[in-house]
Amino acid sequence: MKKMITVLLVSIVGINGFAQQTNEKELSNAEKFSAKSGTLIQKVFYTIGTLKKCELQVIEYTDLISNTKQKALKLSFDVVSSYSTDTKTAVLDTDEIDGLMKSIKLMQEKVMLTVPTEYTEVSFKSRGGFEAGCFVSKEAWSSYLKLVKYDGKSYVWIEKDDLTTFYDLLSQAKVKMQ
């Protein structure tokens, strides 16, 4: 009987621990760097441009105590409701930009050239929860950016041609991040 109660308690604690982990926001390495306690962090924001009301900025974080720096790409999008405005944000680390740019090129040059008959999804995901991708809907490709992993209101719907603009903005950001 004691073993059964112990197993039951361990199972409940394990399930609660898992539920807490999935609800917490995933952080990029740059966000972790800026959230360190015992530091004095300076953030400088360089505006790169806008795509469908989604603003792209390069953030330069500086730990003024140790004089170490880290840069990241920030995407932000305002979701307006009848009572308030909520800003959705995503932060991508410098080392994730190349993978995102390659993914966009693959979507444009290979994936979206033909429309499959079966429902199909293609997506790039960052360590911080950002997602960019496309899927087949009504016999055509639909493209999107999703800024927050578990937030259905953080979608930025983009057209196929917007992928070229997004790629160009990422190229500009990459230069600024060097």
C-alpha positions in Angstrom: 0.0 0.0 0.0 2.8 2.4 0.9 4.5 1.6 -2.5 1.3 2.4 -4.3 0.9 5.8 -2.5 4.6 6.6 -3.2 4.2 5.8 -6.9 1.0 7.9 -7.0 2.7 10.9 -5.4 5.7 10.6 -7.6 3.4 10.5 -10.7 1.5 13.6 -9.5 4.6 15.6 -8.8 6.1 14.5 -12.1 3.0 15.6 -14.1 2.9 18.9 -12.3 6.5 19.5 -13.0 6.0 18.7 -16.7 3.0 21.1 -16.8 5.0 23.9 -15.3 7.9 23.4 -17.8 5.7 23.5 -20.8 3.9 26.8 -19.7 7.2 28.6 -19.1 8.5 30.8 -21.9 11.5 29.4 -23.7 14.4 31.8 -23.7 17.1 32.5 -26.3 20.7 32.6 -25.2 20.6 36.4 -25.5 17.6 36.6 -23.2 19.3 34.4 -20.7 22.4 36.6 -20.9 20.3 39.7 -20.2 18.4 38.1 -17.4 21.5 37.2 -15.3 21.2 38.4 -11.8 24.0 40.6 -10.3 24.7 42.3 -13.5 24.1 45.8 -15.0 22.7 45.2 -18.5 22.6 47.9 -21.2 20.3 47.3 -24.2 20.7 49.2 -27.5 18.0 48.7 -30.1 18.8 49.2 -33.8 15.7 49.3 -36.0 16.1 47.2 -39.2 12.6 47.5 -40.8 9.0 46.3 -40.7 7.1 43.4 -42.4 3.3 43.4 -42.1 3.5 45.6 -39.0 6.1 43.2 -37.4 9.1 45.3 -36.4 12.6 43.8 -36.7 15.4 45.2 -34.5 18.9 44.1 -33.5 19.5 44.3 -29.8 23.0 44.7 -28.4 23.2 43.6 -24.8 26.2 44.7 -22.8 27.0 43.5 -19.3 28.6 46.8 -18.0 30.3 45.0 -15.1 32.2 42.4 -17.0 32.1 44.4 -20.3 30.8 41.4 -22.3 28.4 41.8 -25.2 25.8 39.7 -27.0 23.5 40.6 -30.0 20.2 39.2 -31.0 17.3 39.8 -33.5 14.1 41.0 -31.9 10.7 40.7 -33.7 7.8 42.5 -32.2 4.1 42.7 -33.3 1.3 44.6 -31.6 -2.0 42.7 -31.2 -4.8 45.1 -30.8 -8.1 44.1 -29.1 -11.1 46.2 -28.1 -9.7 47.0 -24.7 -5.9 46.8 -24.9 -2.8 46.3 -27.1 -0.5 43.4 -26.3 3.0 43.3 -27.8 4.2 39.8 -28.9 8.0 39.4 -29.1 10.5 36.9 -30.2 14.3 37.0 -29.8 16.6 34.9 -32.1 20.2 34.4 -31.3 22.9 35.4 -33.8 23.7 31.7 -34.6 20.1 31.0 -35.6 19.9 33.6 -38.3 21.7 31.6 -41.0 19.4 28.6 -40.4 16.3 30.8 -40.7 17.6 32.4 -43.9 18.4 29.0 -45.5 14.9 27.8 -44.5 13.3 30.7 -46.2 15.3 30.1 -49.4 14.3 26.4 -49.3 10.7 27.3 -48.9 10.8 29.7 -51.8 12.9 27.6 -54.2 11.8 24.0 -53.5 8.9 23.6 -51.1 6.4 26.2 -52.5 7.0 25.5 -56.2 4.3 22.8 -56.3 1.2 22.3 -54.2 0.9 18.7 -52.8 -2.5 17.0 -52.6 -2.0 16.0 -49.0 -2.0 18.5 -46.1 1.6 19.5 -45.6 3.4 21.7 -43.1 7.0 23.0 -43.2 8.5 25.0 -40.3 11.7 26.5 -38.8 11.8 26.8 -35.0 14.2 28.7 -32.8 15.3 27.8 -29.3 13.3 30.8 -28.0 10.0 29.5 -29.5 9.8 31.6 -32.7 8.5 29.7 -35.7 8.4 30.5 -39.4 6.8 28.3 -41.9 4.2 27.5 -44.5 1.4 25.0 -45.0 -1.1 23.9 -47.6 -4.6 25.4 -47.2 -7.3 25.3 -49.8 -5.0 24.0 -52.5 -2.5 26.9 -52.0 0.5 27.6 -49.7 0.0 29.9 -46.7 3.0 31.5 -44.9 3.4 32.7 -41.4 5.7 33.9 -38.6 4.7 32.9 -35.1 6.4 34.9 -32.4 5.4 33.1 -29.2 5.3 29.3 -29.1 2.0 28.7 -27.2 0.2 31.9 -28.3 -2.3 31.6 -31.2 -2.5 35.4 -31.2 1.2 35.9 -32.1 0.8 34.9 -35.8 2.0 37.3 -38.5 0.4 36.1 -41.8 2.6 36.8 -44.8 2.3 36.3 -48.5 4.8 34.2 -50.6 6.3 37.5 -51.9 6.8 38.7 -48.3 9.4 35.9 -47.8 11.8 37.8 -50.1 11.3 41.0 -48.0 11.8 39.0 -44.8 15.0 37.5 -46.2 16.3 40.9 -47.1 15.6 42.3 -43.6 17.3 39.3 -42.1 20.4 40.0 -44.3 20.5 43.6 -43.1 20.1 42.4 -39.5 22.9 39.8 -40.0 25.3 42.6 -41.1 24.3 44.7 -38.0 24.9 41.7 -35.7 28.6 41.2 -36.8 
